[in-house]
């Protein structure tokens, strides 16, 4: 005896359900969504030493050779994926995506 798979449904604002076809692009990427990756932001730090790193604390300012008007490269597992800019979000440093590579 064969049983049919349940259809995917999505609730709308009125509370009724509406059938929606699965997105083929989303299904294609689903197996990869849980994979871990290393994200890095590359900034040149002139004459930065381990001793300087050990002195860092909350609120420290580091001089870079990167111009303020340029976005910084964002890499996933060493591959350039986007350009970002720094942004303050409350007490945390955040990255705003500005352009995909």
C-alpha positions in Angstrom: 0.0 0.0 0.0 1.5 3.3 -1.1 1.0 6.5 0.9 1.2 9.9 -0.6 3.7 12.4 0.8 2.1 15.4 2.6 1.9 18.5 0.5 3.8 21.6 1.6 1.5 24.4 2.7 2.1 28.0 3.9 -0.3 30.1 6.1 -1.3 33.5 4.8 -2.4 36.5 6.9 -6.0 35.4 6.9 -5.1 32.1 8.5 -6.0 29.9 5.6 -3.5 27.6 4.1 -2.2 27.9 0.5 -0.2 25.3 -1.4 3.1 26.6 -2.7 5.4 24.7 -5.0 8.9 23.9 -3.7 11.6 26.4 -4.9 14.0 24.3 -7.1 17.0 26.7 -6.3 16.4 26.3 -2.5 16.2 22.6 -2.8 19.5 22.5 -4.7 21.3 24.4 -1.9 19.6 22.7 1.1 22.3 20.0 1.6 25.0 22.7 1.9 23.2 25.1 4.3 24.5 23.4 7.4 28.1 23.2 6.4 30.6 25.3 8.5 32.8 27.8 6.9 35.5 30.3 8.0 34.7 33.9 7.3 37.6 36.3 7.2 38.0 40.0 6.6 41.4 41.1 5.3 42.9 44.3 6.7 46.6 45.3 6.3 48.0 46.2 9.8 51.4 47.9 9.4 54.0 46.8 12.0 51.4 44.9 14.0 53.1 42.4 16.4 52.0 39.7 18.8 52.7 42.0 21.7 50.2 44.5 20.2 47.6 41.8 19.9 48.1 40.9 23.6 47.4 44.5 24.6 44.1 44.6 22.8 41.0 45.2 24.9 37.4 46.4 24.4 37.5 49.8 22.8 41.1 49.5 21.4 41.8 51.3 18.1 44.1 49.8 15.5 45.7 51.8 12.7 45.4 50.2 9.3 46.5 51.1 5.7 42.9 50.6 4.5 41.2 53.8 3.4 38.0 54.6 5.2 36.1 55.0 1.9 36.9 51.5 0.6 35.0 48.4 1.4 36.9 45.5 2.8 37.0 42.0 1.2 35.1 39.2 2.9 36.3 35.6 2.3 34.6 32.3 2.9 37.2 29.5 3.3 39.7 31.7 1.5 37.5 32.5 -1.5 36.5 36.2 -2.0 32.7 36.2 -1.8 31.8 39.9 -1.1 32.8 43.3 -0.1 31.7 44.7 3.3 31.9 47.8 5.4 32.2 48.0 9.2 29.2 49.1 11.2 28.5 49.5 14.9 25.5 47.6 16.2 25.0 48.5 19.8 28.2 47.4 21.5 29.2 45.0 18.7 31.1 45.4 15.5 29.1 44.3 12.5 29.7 43.9 8.8 27.3 45.3 6.2 27.3 43.5 2.8 27.8 46.1 0.1 28.7 44.1 -3.0 28.9 40.4 -4.0 32.1 39.3 -5.7 
